Amino acid sequence: MLWADTGKPVRNAVVSRSWYPWELHPSDMSMTLDRFEVETDAHGKFKFGNLTETRYQLHIRAVRAVFEDTTERYQRTRIHKQITIPAANTAYRIYLGKRDGTPFAK
């Protein structure tokens, strides 16, 4: 995952994926969402395990912090984005930001 305007990695973004009823075990009462939510690493990468070949919707939440020299403060912007990934076993580049023209690119 990259910032659209700078091309730098998006660190610590939270990525949630859609899930299907057959992915839950009937005796699983813990309601842990570890399988359905991950965080991007220092390189903006993330990975979900045990996926089937189907479409998945991703909900991405990130905070962008830019230091402004004139005010000597950080300007923070919360970004939410939803996209649909057509295949599970493929790597994509996902771009976030104001100049974001496409949801993802192979």
All heavy atoms as an XYZ file, in Angstrom:
880
protein
N       0.847     -1.161      0.000
C       0.000      0.000      0.000
C       0.898      1.232      0.000
O       1.847      1.310      0.769
C      -0.882     -0.023      1.248
C      -1.946      1.003      1.203
S      -3.158      0.847      2.520
C      -3.453     -0.880      2.598
N       0.595      2.164     -0.911
C       1.436      3.337     -1.091
C       0.600      4.610     -1.053
O      -0.573      4.599     -1.435
C       2.148      3.262     -2.447
C       2.976      2.016     -2.721
C       3.379      1.965     -4.181
C       4.182      1.962     -1.823
N       1.230      5.713     -0.632
C       0.581      7.013     -0.720
C       0.591      7.430     -2.180
O       1.628      7.354     -2.853
C       1.290      8.049      0.140
C       1.157      7.802      1.607
C       2.141      7.440      2.470
C      -0.044      7.885      2.382
N       1.629      7.284      3.728
C       0.287      7.552      3.716
C      -1.372      8.191      2.095
C      -0.645      7.528      4.736
C      -2.304      8.161      3.123
C      -1.946      7.847      4.415
N      -0.526      7.876     -2.697
C      -0.654      8.202     -4.118
C       0.230      9.375     -4.526
O       0.778      9.385     -5.624
C      -2.114      8.508     -4.455
N       0.396     10.354     -3.660
C       1.149     11.554     -4.053
C       2.660     11.418     -3.899
O       3.411     12.058     -4.616
C       0.633     12.774     -3.298
C       0.636     12.585     -1.796
O       0.863     11.452     -1.330
O       0.409     13.569     -1.074
N       3.130     10.568     -2.975
C       4.574     10.451     -2.759
C       5.148      9.100     -3.173
O       6.350      8.985     -3.371
C       4.922     10.669     -1.273
O       4.326      9.621     -0.503
C       4.467     12.034     -0.793
N       4.304      8.074     -3.246
C       4.782      6.734     -3.558
C       5.418      6.023     -2.377
O       5.926      4.916     -2.504
N       5.399      6.665     -1.200
C       5.979      6.054      0.000
C       4.995      5.049      0.606
O       3.785      5.180      0.447
C       6.331      7.130      1.023
C       7.459      8.019      0.572
C       7.831      9.022      1.635
C       8.985      9.886      1.157
N       9.358     10.897      2.147
N       5.509      4.054      1.339
C       4.633      3.045      1.934
C       3.717      3.622      3.013
O       4.095      4.554      3.730
C       5.594      2.029      2.553
C       6.960      2.538      2.350
C       6.917      3.801      1.578
N       2.521      3.064      3.101
C       1.568      3.426      4.154
C       1.802      2.461      5.309
O       1.531      1.266      5.195
C       0.113      3.324      3.660
C      -0.854      3.654      4.776
C      -0.100      4.222      2.457
N       2.334      2.964      6.397
C       2.645      2.131      7.556
C       1.479      2.132      8.539
O       0.796      3.132      8.706
C       3.890      2.663      8.261
C       5.107      2.608      7.406
C       6.313      3.148      8.146
N       7.487      3.032      7.312
C       8.298      4.033      7.040
N       8.065      5.213      7.530
N       9.335      3.835      6.260
N       1.298      1.010      9.194
C       0.321      0.858     10.275
C      -1.115      1.156      9.873
O      -1.907      1.582     10.701
C       0.712      1.711     11.486
C       2.103      1.398     11.972
O       3.024      2.176     11.760
N       2.272      0.249     12.579
N      -1.447      0.946      8.620
C      -2.848      1.061      8.205
C      -3.557     -0.230      8.605
O      -2.972     -1.310      8.567
C      -2.948      1.263      6.698
N      -4.810     -0.130      8.992
C      -5.599     -1.303      9.358
C      -6.420     -1.711      8.140
O      -7.142     -0.896      7.566
C      -6.516     -1.002     10.559
C      -7.386     -2.210     10.887
C      -5.680     -0.604     11.769
N      -6.293     -2.978      7.745
C      -6.998     -3.508      6.586
C      -7.910     -4.632      7.058
O      -7.442     -5.621      7.619
C      -6.014     -4.036      5.518
C      -6.776     -4.532      4.293
C      -4.998     -2.981      5.143
N      -9.212     -4.454      6.850
C     -10.189     -5.491      7.180
C     -10.709     -6.070      5.880
O     -10.911     -5.346      4.915
C     -11.364     -4.908      7.965
O     -10.907     -4.241      9.107
N     -10.937     -7.361      5.868
C     -11.471     -7.988      4.668
C     -12.854     -8.559      4.928
O     -13.225     -8.838      6.060
C     -10.545     -9.095      4.163
C     -10.563    -10.352      5.000
C      -9.860    -11.473      4.242
N      -9.762    -12.694      5.004
C     -10.699    -13.647      5.015
N     -11.808    -13.511      4.340
N     -10.519    -14.747      5.721
N     -13.616     -8.700      3.850
C     -14.915     -9.343      3.972
C     -14.701    -10.818      4.304
O     -13.648    -11.382      4.037
C     -15.694     -9.201      2.665
O     -14.955     -9.723      1.584
N     -15.691    -11.431      4.908
C     -15.586    -12.847      5.242
C     -16.917    -13.520      4.931
O     -17.926    -12.871      4.728
C     -15.192    -13.044      6.701
C     -16.091    -12.372      7.684
C     -16.020    -11.084      8.119
C     -17.221    -12.947      8.331
N     -17.021    -10.816      8.999
C     -17.781    -11.952      9.153
C     -17.814    -14.209      8.310
C     -18.903    -12.172      9.931
C     -18.938    -14.423      9.090
C     -19.462    -13.405      9.892
N     -16.859    -14.817      4.861
C     -18.021    -15.607      4.482
C     -18.373    -16.576      5.603
O     -17.486    -17.016      6.338
C     -17.726    -16.362      3.182
C     -17.428    -15.409      2.040
C     -16.128    -15.056      1.711
C     -18.462    -14.836      1.328
C     -15.864    -14.161      0.687
C     -18.214    -13.936      0.298
C     -16.911    -13.608     -0.015
O     -16.670    -12.717     -1.021
N     -19.641    -16.926      5.769
C     -20.059    -17.793      6.895
C     -19.310    -19.116      6.961
O     -19.031    -19.609      8.053
C     -21.552    -18.013      6.634
C     -21.973    -16.837      5.835
C     -20.776    -16.455      4.995
N     -18.935    -19.697      5.831
C     -18.257    -20.986      5.861
C     -16.830    -20.887      6.400
O     -16.205    -21.891      6.678
C     -18.268    -21.653      4.489
C     -17.617    -20.852      3.412
C     -16.288    -20.775      3.136
C     -18.269    -20.010      2.465
N     -16.063    -19.926      2.084
C     -17.276    -19.444      1.640
C     -19.606    -19.677      2.221
C     -17.569    -18.559      0.603
C     -19.874    -18.808      1.189
C     -18.865    -18.266      0.403
N     -16.312    -19.654      6.555
C     -14.969    -19.492      7.107
C     -14.946    -19.611      8.628
O     -13.881    -19.760      9.207
C     -14.401    -18.134      6.710
C     -14.133    -18.005      5.226
C     -13.504    -16.682      4.898
O     -14.240    -15.696      4.735
O     -12.263    -16.638      4.810
N     -16.095    -19.534      9.264
C     -16.164    -19.628     10.725
C     -16.472    -21.059     11.120
O     -17.353    -21.700     10.560
C     -17.242    -18.696     11.270
C     -17.029    -17.212     11.020
C     -18.213    -16.425     11.547
C     -15.747    -16.728     11.663
N     -15.754    -21.550     12.097
C     -16.017    -22.880     12.617
C     -17.231    -22.802     13.534
O     -17.334    -21.865     14.336
C     -14.791    -23.396     13.376
C     -14.863    -24.844     13.692
N     -15.496    -25.326     14.786
C     -14.393    -25.913     13.001
C     -15.409    -26.640     14.798
N     -14.746    -27.019     13.728
N     -18.172    -23.759     13.453
C     -19.394    -23.682     14.265
C     -19.137    -23.597     15.772
O     -19.916    -22.999     16.505
C     -20.138    -24.981     13.925
C     -19.594    -25.407     12.618
C     -18.182    -24.900     12.550
N     -18.045    -24.164     16.238
C     -17.774    -24.120     17.681
C     -16.885    -22.948     18.077
O     -16.484    -22.840     19.229
C     -17.129    -25.432     18.129
O     -15.893    -25.605     17.476
N     -16.572    -22.078     17.131
C     -15.720    -20.916     17.416
C     -16.573    -19.797     17.995
O     -17.225    -19.054     17.286
C     -15.029    -20.446     16.144
C     -14.055    -19.301     16.385
O     -13.814    -18.963     17.568
O     -13.546    -18.745     15.416
N     -16.559    -19.677     19.308
C     -17.347    -18.655     19.984
C     -16.482    -17.471     20.419
O     -16.950    -16.571     21.086
C     -18.042    -19.257     21.211
C     -18.981    -20.409     20.859
S     -20.254    -19.933     19.690
C     -21.345    -19.039     20.749
N     -15.205    -17.481     20.055
C     -14.297    -16.441     20.539
C     -14.519    -15.097     19.860
O     -14.148    -14.072     20.402
C     -12.848    -16.889     20.331
O     -12.592    -16.996     18.948
N     -15.090    -15.103     18.651
C     -15.328    -13.879     17.888
C     -14.038    -13.109     17.618
O     -14.037    -11.899     17.492
C     -16.339    -12.967     18.592
C     -17.730    -13.551     18.668
S     -18.421    -13.934     17.050
C     -18.634    -12.304     16.391
N     -12.906    -13.813     17.551
C     -11.659    -13.134     17.212
C     -11.652    -12.815     15.734
O     -12.010    -13.633     14.900
C     -10.433    -14.001     17.559
O     -10.525    -15.223     16.844
C     -10.353    -14.276     19.048
N     -11.247    -11.619     15.420
C     -11.214    -11.179     14.029
C      -9.793    -11.137     13.477
O      -9.536    -10.501     12.481
C     -11.868     -9.809     13.910
C     -13.344     -9.761     14.262
C     -13.865     -8.343     14.161
C     -14.148    -10.691     13.382
N      -8.869    -11.844     14.152
C      -7.480    -11.835     13.703
C      -7.337    -12.316     12.272
O      -6.454    -11.876     11.547
C      -6.615    -12.718     14.610
C      -6.521    -12.162     16.014
O      -6.835    -10.965     16.193
O      -6.153    -12.914     16.923
N      -8.195    -13.219     11.841
C      -8.099    -13.751     10.485
C      -8.617    -12.750      9.459
O      -8.343    -12.872      8.277
C      -8.914    -15.036     10.361
C      -8.373    -16.166     11.207
C      -9.351    -17.295     11.197
N     -10.476    -16.913     12.041
C     -11.516    -17.688     12.297
N     -11.596    -18.852     11.758
N     -12.475    -17.278     13.077
N      -9.382    -11.765      9.903
C     -10.055    -10.857      8.975
C      -9.546     -9.428      9.047
O     -10.048     -8.561      8.355
C     -11.564    -10.873      9.239
C     -12.124    -12.265      9.334
C     -12.674    -12.715     10.509
C     -12.079    -13.126      8.254
C     -13.190    -14.006     10.601
C     -12.586    -14.412      8.340
C     -13.138    -14.853      9.510
N      -8.535     -9.171      9.889
C      -8.009     -7.823     10.028
C      -6.509     -7.888     10.252
O      -6.041     -8.643     11.102
C      -8.696     -7.117     11.198
C      -8.406     -5.635     11.267
C      -9.304     -4.945     12.283
O     -10.425     -4.569     11.915
O      -8.863     -4.808     13.434
N      -5.757     -7.108      9.475
C      -4.301     -7.053      9.594
C      -3.849     -5.596      9.555
O      -4.628     -4.700      9.250
C      -3.596     -7.860      8.477
C      -3.904     -9.334      8.573
C      -3.946     -7.324      7.107
N      -2.566     -5.403      9.819
C      -1.976     -4.063      9.788
C      -0.814     -4.078      8.805
O      -0.093     -5.071      8.696
C      -1.484     -3.716     11.197
C      -1.183     -2.265     11.410
C      -0.906     -1.970     12.875
O      -1.742     -2.312     13.721
O       0.159     -1.380     13.140
N      -0.617     -2.979      8.088
C       0.498     -2.913      7.144
C       1.818     -2.772      7.903
O       1.872     -2.174      8.975
C       0.339     -1.733      6.163
O       0.246     -0.519      6.895
C      -0.895     -1.915      5.289
N       2.882     -3.315      7.309
C       4.194     -3.243      7.938
C       4.929     -1.974      7.508
O       4.340     -1.080      6.887
C       5.002     -4.506      7.627
C       5.324     -4.686      6.150
O       5.132     -3.733      5.355
O       5.779     -5.785      5.782
N       6.217     -1.901      7.793
C       7.019     -0.714      7.467
C       7.132     -0.476      5.964
O       7.404      0.633      5.527
C       8.407     -0.848      8.076
N       6.895     -1.517      5.162
C       6.978     -1.396      3.708
C       5.595     -1.236      3.078
O       5.461     -1.264      1.855
C       7.658     -2.622      3.111
C       9.011     -2.875      3.703
N      10.119     -2.098      3.418
C       9.425     -3.797      4.603
C      11.152     -2.536      4.106
N      10.767     -3.556      4.830
N       4.555     -1.101      3.923
C       3.193     -0.944      3.431
C       2.563     -2.247      2.982
O       1.516     -2.251      2.342
N       3.168     -3.373      3.331
C       2.672     -4.673      2.890
C       1.788     -5.320      3.954
O       1.983     -5.105      5.148
C       3.836     -5.601      2.553
C       4.638     -5.106      1.370
C       5.742     -6.067      1.015
C       6.519     -5.523     -0.179
N       7.518     -6.461     -0.647
N       0.855     -6.127      3.476
C       0.003     -6.916      4.366
C      -0.383     -8.188      3.646
O      -0.277     -8.284      2.416
C      -1.248     -6.139      4.800
C      -2.194     -5.831      3.673
C      -3.254     -6.683      3.391
C      -2.032     -4.692      2.902
C      -4.125     -6.401      2.355
C      -2.898     -4.405      1.867
C      -3.950     -5.258      1.590
N      -0.807     -9.173      4.419
C      -1.166    -10.456      3.827
C      -2.223    -11.128      4.688
O      -2.136    -11.115      5.916
C       0.075    -11.348      3.745
C      -0.155    -12.669      3.070
C       1.136    -13.442      2.960
C       0.911    -14.756      2.248
N       2.157    -15.508      2.086
N      -3.216    -11.705      4.020
C      -4.215    -12.527      4.683
C      -3.928    -13.982      4.347
O      -3.519    -14.293      3.230
C      -5.632    -12.174      4.195
C      -6.130    -10.859      4.715
C      -6.173     -9.746      3.895
C      -6.561    -10.741      6.016
C      -6.628     -8.538      4.360
C      -7.021     -9.527      6.499
C      -7.061     -8.425      5.678
N      -4.158    -14.873      5.296
C      -3.941    -16.288      5.057
C      -5.249    -17.027      4.833
O      -6.332    -16.528      5.129
N      -5.143    -18.234      4.296
C      -6.271    -19.148      4.105
C      -7.408    -18.537      3.300
O      -8.570    -18.613      3.689
C      -6.798    -19.657      5.453
C      -5.732    -20.386      6.228
O      -4.919    -21.094      5.647
N      -5.717    -20.195      7.527
N      -7.086    -17.935      2.179
C      -8.116    -17.346      1.334
C      -8.530    -18.312      0.234
O      -7.722    -19.094     -0.255
C      -7.606    -16.055      0.681
C      -7.251    -14.917      1.621
C      -6.703    -13.746      0.828
C      -8.449    -14.482      2.430
N      -9.778    -18.236     -0.148
C     -10.262    -18.993     -1.292
C     -10.259    -18.074     -2.513
O     -10.178    -16.852     -2.380
C     -11.683    -19.530     -1.045
O     -12.549    -18.433     -0.767
C     -11.708    -20.510      0.116
N     -10.364    -18.652     -3.685
C     -10.337    -17.871     -4.919
C     -11.706    -17.248     -5.156
O     -12.582    -17.840     -5.775
C      -9.938    -18.769     -6.097
C      -9.570    -18.012     -7.344
C      -8.320    -17.150     -7.180
O      -7.435    -17.500     -6.405
O      -8.268    -16.098     -7.833
N     -11.897    -16.060     -4.625
C     -13.153    -15.320     -4.765
C     -12.857    -13.839     -4.618
O     -11.720    -13.448     -4.349
C     -14.193    -15.795     -3.728
O     -15.446    -15.180     -4.012
C     -13.764    -15.467     -2.314
N     -13.865    -13.014     -4.778
C     -13.696    -11.562     -4.607
C     -13.757    -11.214     -3.121
O     -14.571    -11.754     -2.395
C     -14.794    -10.821     -5.352
C     -14.730    -11.023     -6.849
C     -15.903    -10.378     -7.532
N     -15.763     -8.951     -7.632
C     -15.120     -8.319     -8.607
N     -14.561     -9.021     -9.566
N     -15.037     -7.030     -8.639
N     -12.907    -10.292     -2.713
C     -12.902     -9.820     -1.329
C     -12.999     -8.303     -1.320
O     -12.349     -7.629     -2.114
C     -11.616    -10.236     -0.611
C     -11.563    -11.696     -0.292
C     -10.937    -12.587     -1.145
C     -12.155    -12.194      0.863
C     -10.893    -13.940     -0.861
C     -12.113    -13.544      1.163
C     -11.480    -14.406      0.292
O     -11.449    -15.743      0.586
N     -13.789     -7.801     -0.412
C     -13.825     -6.358     -0.196
C     -12.851     -6.029      0.921
O     -12.789     -6.728      1.931
C     -15.225     -5.898      0.185
C     -16.161     -5.857     -0.979
C     -17.391     -5.030     -0.656
O     -17.664     -4.699      0.485
N     -18.144     -4.710     -1.681
N     -12.082     -4.968      0.716
C     -11.150     -4.495      1.732
C     -11.603     -3.137      2.224
O     -11.987     -2.281      1.437
C      -9.741     -4.369      1.144
C      -9.115     -5.631      0.565
C      -7.714     -5.315      0.049
C      -9.057     -6.736      1.591
N     -11.559     -2.960      3.545
C     -11.829     -1.668      4.152
C     -10.520     -1.221      4.788
O      -9.991     -1.897      5.669
C     -12.936     -1.770      5.194
C     -13.272     -0.454      5.813
N     -13.590     -0.329      7.129
C     -13.321      0.797      5.301
C     -13.821      0.946      7.409
N     -13.663      1.633      6.313
N      -9.990     -0.108      4.332
C      -8.680      0.374      4.758
C      -8.854      1.642      5.583
O      -9.570      2.556      5.190
C      -7.785      0.659      3.531
C      -7.658     -0.617      2.703
C      -6.443      1.195      3.951
C      -7.188     -0.373      1.296
N      -8.171      1.674      6.735
C      -8.189      2.852      7.598
C      -6.742      3.250      7.886
O      -5.956      2.441      8.359
C      -8.935      2.542      8.892
C     -10.389      2.189      8.637
C     -11.146      1.768      9.873
N     -10.629      0.642     10.608
C     -10.793     -0.636     10.289
N     -11.415     -0.969      9.180
N     -10.330     -1.595     11.055
N      -6.414      4.490      7.580
C      -5.048      4.975      7.780
C      -5.084      6.416      8.267
O      -6.066      7.126      8.075
C      -4.264      4.887      6.474
N      -3.989      6.835      8.908
C      -3.832      8.220      9.344
C      -2.578      8.762      8.666
O      -1.509      8.152      8.726
C      -3.700      8.324     10.875
C      -3.400      9.755     11.293
C      -4.958      7.813     11.553
N      -2.745      9.892      8.017
C      -1.617     10.547      7.358
C      -1.211     11.751      8.196
O      -2.029     12.613      8.489
C      -2.030     11.012      5.964
C      -0.954     11.787      5.268
C      -0.550     11.033      4.062
N       0.701     11.533      3.544
C       0.895     11.767      2.284
N      -0.071     11.587      1.428
N       2.062     12.174      1.871
N       0.047     11.809      8.591
C       0.547     12.922      9.388
C       1.622     13.667      8.593
O       2.594     13.072      8.156
C       1.124     12.430     10.705
N       1.409     14.964      8.388
C       2.361     15.802      7.662
C       2.742     16.963      8.565
O       1.881     17.656      9.109
C       1.743     16.330      6.342
C       2.711     17.247      5.620
C       1.330     15.168      5.449
N       4.047     17.187      8.732
C       4.528     18.280      9.569
C       4.499     19.578      8.776
O       5.064     19.667      7.686
C       5.943     17.992     10.063
C       6.428     18.978     11.084
C       5.973     18.916     12.388
C       7.331     19.966     10.738
C       6.419     19.821     13.336
C       7.780     20.877     11.671
C       7.322     20.806     12.979
N       3.829     20.595      9.324
C       3.780     21.910      8.686
C       4.797     22.827      9.345
O       4.748     23.044     10.557
C       2.380     22.503      8.808
C       1.352     21.792      7.971
C       0.011     22.497      7.994
O      -0.155     23.465      8.776
O      -0.866     22.078      7.238
N       5.714     23.342      8.535
C       6.776     24.194      9.059
C       6.252     25.515      9.618
O       6.778     26.027     10.604
C       7.813     24.481      7.963
C       8.566     23.220      7.560
O       8.787     22.362      8.441
O       8.919     23.111      6.374
N       5.218     26.074      8.994
C       4.731     27.392      9.420
C       4.097     27.337     10.806
O       4.297     28.238     11.604
C       3.697     27.947      8.421
O       2.660     26.995      8.259
C       4.355     28.241      7.083
N       3.359     26.287     11.087
C       2.700     26.178     12.396
C       3.478     25.306     13.364
O       3.154     25.252     14.545
C       1.285     25.589     12.240
O       1.394     24.287     11.668
C       0.415     26.475     11.376
N       4.507     24.622     12.867
C       5.299     23.680     13.654
C       4.419     22.638     14.343
O       4.627     22.284     15.499
C       6.177     24.425     14.675
C       7.239     25.275     14.019
C       8.170     25.906     15.024
O       8.023     25.661     16.237
O       9.054     26.657     14.587
N       3.433     22.151     13.604
C       2.528     21.128     14.124
C       2.290     20.079     13.038
O       2.473     20.350     11.855
C       1.182     21.721     14.521
C       1.285     22.812     15.551
C      -0.039     23.385     15.812
N      -0.544     22.767     17.032
C      -1.702     23.022     17.563
N      -2.511     23.864     16.997
N      -2.069     22.440     18.668
N       1.847     18.924     13.492
C       1.461     17.879     12.546
C       0.008     18.061     12.139
O      -0.845     18.328     12.971
C       1.634     16.485     13.165
C       3.055     15.993     13.100
C       3.899     16.122     14.200
C       3.555     15.410     11.952
C       5.203     15.670     14.150
C       4.866     14.961     11.883
C       5.674     15.093     12.984
O       6.966     14.656     12.924
N      -0.230     17.948     10.868
C      -1.588     17.965     10.331
C      -1.950     16.508     10.065
O      -1.294     15.828      9.281
C      -1.610     18.785      9.036
C      -2.960     19.151      8.542
C      -3.642     20.193      9.423
O      -3.144     20.597     10.448
N      -4.801     20.595      9.001
N      -2.981     16.014     10.731
C      -3.365     14.611     10.584
C      -4.660     14.486      9.795
O      -5.592     15.245     10.018
C      -3.524     13.959     11.951
C      -2.200     13.776     12.659
C      -2.385     13.185     14.043
N      -1.109     12.963     14.683
C      -0.413     13.873     15.324
N      -0.861     15.109     15.394
N       0.736     13.579     15.887
N      -4.676     13.533      8.899
C      -5.853     13.269      8.080
C      -6.194     11.789      8.194
O      -5.325     10.940      7.977
C      -5.576     13.604      6.598
O      -5.095     14.938      6.508
C      -6.817     13.452      5.751
N      -7.436     11.499      8.546
C      -7.898     10.107      8.570
C      -8.423      9.754      7.191
O      -9.201     10.494      6.610
C      -8.999      9.917      9.601
C      -8.496     10.021     10.999
C      -9.596      9.629     11.971
N      -9.171      9.940     13.303
C      -9.787     10.760     14.134
N     -10.908     11.335     13.758
N      -9.316     10.998     15.318
N      -8.008      8.603      6.692
C      -8.417      8.158      5.363
C      -9.102      6.807      5.476
O      -8.568      5.895      6.115
C      -7.205      8.066      4.418
C      -6.573      9.444      4.252
C      -7.597      7.463      3.074
C      -5.289      9.455      3.485
N     -10.275      6.707      4.889
C     -11.007      5.444      4.800
C     -11.203      5.139      3.327
O     -11.544      6.026      2.552
C     -12.384      5.544      5.472
C     -12.309      5.736      6.938
N     -12.320      4.690      7.819
C     -12.213      6.856      7.689
C     -12.243      5.160      9.057
N     -12.168      6.468      9.002
N     -11.000      3.894      2.977
C     -11.170      3.503      1.581
C     -11.700      2.080      1.529
O     -11.276      1.231      2.306
C      -9.822      3.583      0.858
C      -9.902      3.217     -0.606
C      -8.583      3.473     -1.279
C      -8.719      3.256     -2.767
N      -7.547      3.643     -3.487
N     -12.617      1.837      0.614
C     -13.120      0.490      0.384
C     -12.878      0.130     -1.065
O     -13.149      0.932     -1.968
C     -14.608      0.393      0.692
C     -14.878      0.360      2.180
C     -16.328      0.034      2.465
O     -17.174      0.896      2.330
N     -16.578     -1.188      2.848
N     -12.331     -1.058     -1.275
C     -12.103     -1.551     -2.627
C     -12.466     -3.030     -2.683
O     -12.549     -3.698     -1.657
C     -10.650     -1.351     -3.098
C      -9.677     -2.123     -2.202
C     -10.285      0.101     -3.168
C      -8.274     -2.164     -2.740
N     -12.662     -3.531     -3.888
C     -12.900     -4.954     -4.102
C     -11.728     -5.517     -4.888
O     -11.360     -4.994     -5.929
C     -14.211     -5.175     -4.877
O     -15.285     -4.614     -4.116
C     -14.467     -6.661     -5.090
N     -11.149     -6.571     -4.346
C     -10.042     -7.263     -4.999
C     -10.620     -8.480     -5.712
O     -11.263     -9.312     -5.082
C      -8.976     -7.699     -3.969
C      -8.378     -6.480     -3.268
C      -7.894     -8.539     -4.614
C      -7.579     -5.569     -4.141
N     -10.401     -8.616     -7.018
C     -11.039     -9.705     -7.769
C     -10.446    -11.090     -7.544
O     -11.118    -12.068     -7.781
C     -10.876     -9.281     -9.224
C      -9.766     -8.309     -9.227
C      -9.708     -7.684     -7.879
N      -9.209    -11.213     -7.099
C      -8.604    -12.530     -6.913
C      -7.769    -12.555     -5.647
O      -7.163    -11.554     -5.276
C      -7.740    -12.887     -8.113
N      -7.735    -13.705     -4.994
C      -7.065    -13.810     -3.705
C      -5.550    -13.992     -3.813
O      -4.805    -13.397     -3.065
C      -7.653    -14.978     -2.919
N      -5.073    -14.797     -4.728
C      -3.657    -15.151     -4.777
C      -2.856    -14.265     -5.728
O      -2.045    -14.737     -6.495
C      -3.512    -16.623     -5.171
C      -4.059    -17.524     -4.096
O      -3.906    -17.252     -2.916
N      -4.717    -18.587     -4.508
N      -3.083    -12.975     -5.647
C      -2.409    -12.027     -6.511
C      -1.916    -10.856     -5.662
O      -2.578    -10.459     -4.727
C      -3.377    -11.506     -7.596
O      -3.937    -12.623     -8.270
C      -2.672    -10.633     -8.598
N      -0.770    -10.302     -6.012
C      -0.262     -9.119     -5.326
C      -0.771     -7.873     -6.035
O      -0.805     -7.811     -7.263
C       1.261     -9.134     -5.316
N      -1.183     -6.881     -5.260
C      -1.691     -5.625     -5.802
C      -0.972     -4.462     -5.148
O      -0.511     -4.564     -4.020
C      -3.189     -5.465     -5.509
C      -4.053     -6.482     -6.187
C      -4.450     -7.631     -5.523
C      -4.492     -6.293     -7.494
C      -5.245     -8.573     -6.144
C      -5.282     -7.226     -8.123
C      -5.660     -8.368     -7.437
O      -6.440     -9.296     -8.061
N      -0.939     -3.340     -5.854
C      -0.532     -2.071     -5.254
C      -1.799     -1.286     -5.015
O      -2.576     -1.051     -5.935
C       0.377     -1.294     -6.194
C       1.744     -1.841     -6.278
C       2.641     -0.876     -7.048
N       3.876     -1.569     -7.350
C       4.408     -1.639     -8.542
N       3.842     -1.041     -9.560
N       5.524     -2.291     -8.740
N      -1.984     -0.863     -3.801
C      -3.154     -0.075     -3.442
C      -2.656      1.321     -3.095
O      -1.710      1.477     -2.331
C      -3.898     -0.697     -2.241
C      -4.334     -2.114     -2.593
C      -5.091      0.164     -1.844
C      -4.877     -2.894     -1.416
N      -3.296      2.324     -3.669
C      -2.878      3.705     -3.459
C      -3.891      4.439     -2.605
O      -5.102      4.305     -2.810
C      -2.714      4.418     -4.801
C      -1.621      3.823     -5.644
C      -1.905      2.865     -6.607
C      -0.303      4.213     -5.461
C      -0.894      2.308     -7.371
C       0.717      3.658     -6.226
C       0.410      2.708     -7.178
O       1.408      2.157     -7.924
N      -3.406      5.244     -1.667
C      -4.247      6.081     -0.820
C      -3.857      7.529     -1.015
O      -2.678      7.839     -1.167
C      -4.061      5.735      0.658
C      -4.478      4.356      1.134
C      -4.211      4.231      2.619
C      -5.924      4.089      0.842
N      -4.832      8.421     -0.966
C      -4.532      9.840     -1.024
C      -5.444     10.599     -1.956
O      -6.285     10.019     -2.637
N      -5.250     11.911     -2.006
C      -6.108     12.786     -2.800
C      -5.989     12.536     -4.288
O      -6.953     12.657     -5.018
C      -5.781     14.250     -2.502
C      -6.244     14.698     -1.148
C      -6.000     16.170     -0.985
C      -6.517     16.631      0.359
N      -6.315     18.055      0.559
N      -4.822     12.204     -4.756
C      -4.625     11.992     -6.190
C      -4.852     10.540     -6.579
O      -4.324     10.060     -7.555
C      -3.216     12.407     -6.576
C      -3.017     13.888     -6.430
C      -1.701     14.293     -7.011
N      -1.220     15.425     -6.244
C       0.027     15.775     -6.139
N       0.945     15.062     -6.726
N       0.373     16.815     -5.441
N      -5.605      9.856     -5.801
C      -5.858      8.434     -6.010
C      -6.856      8.255     -7.146
O      -8.033      8.460     -6.972
C      -6.394      7.846     -4.708
C      -6.695      6.376     -4.808
O      -6.358      5.781     -5.841
O      -7.265      5.843     -3.869
N      -6.368      7.892     -8.326
C      -7.250      7.741     -9.480
C      -7.779      6.338     -9.648
O      -8.853      6.136    -10.191
N      -7.042      5.336     -9.163
C      -7.488      3.961     -9.299
C      -7.482      3.282     -7.946
O      -6.671      3.602     -7.087
C      -6.556      3.174    -10.248
O      -5.242      3.207     -9.709
C      -6.547      3.759    -11.642
N      -8.387      2.338     -7.735
C      -8.439      1.662     -6.440
C      -7.237      0.753     -6.197
O      -6.782      0.614     -5.090
C      -9.728      0.878     -6.474
C     -10.050      0.719     -7.904
C      -9.458      1.911     -8.616
N      -6.728      0.114     -7.238
C      -5.578     -0.763     -7.091
C      -4.962     -1.014     -8.450
O      -5.557     -0.715     -9.477
C      -5.959     -2.097     -6.429
C      -6.956     -2.884     -7.234
C      -6.546     -3.728     -8.260
C      -8.310     -2.778     -6.978
C      -7.446     -4.433     -9.001
C      -9.216     -3.481     -7.724
C      -8.804     -4.313     -8.744
N      -3.765     -1.546     -8.460
C      -3.085     -1.916     -9.700
C      -2.322     -3.198     -9.472
O      -1.789     -3.412     -8.388
C      -2.133     -0.811    -10.150
N      -2.280     -4.063    -10.488
C      -1.508     -5.313    -10.356
C      -0.046     -4.999    -10.471
O       0.371     -4.109    -11.129
C      -1.913     -6.308    -11.437
C      -3.165     -7.048    -11.107
C      -3.335     -8.167    -12.118
C      -4.490     -9.039    -11.695
N      -4.691    -10.145    -12.556
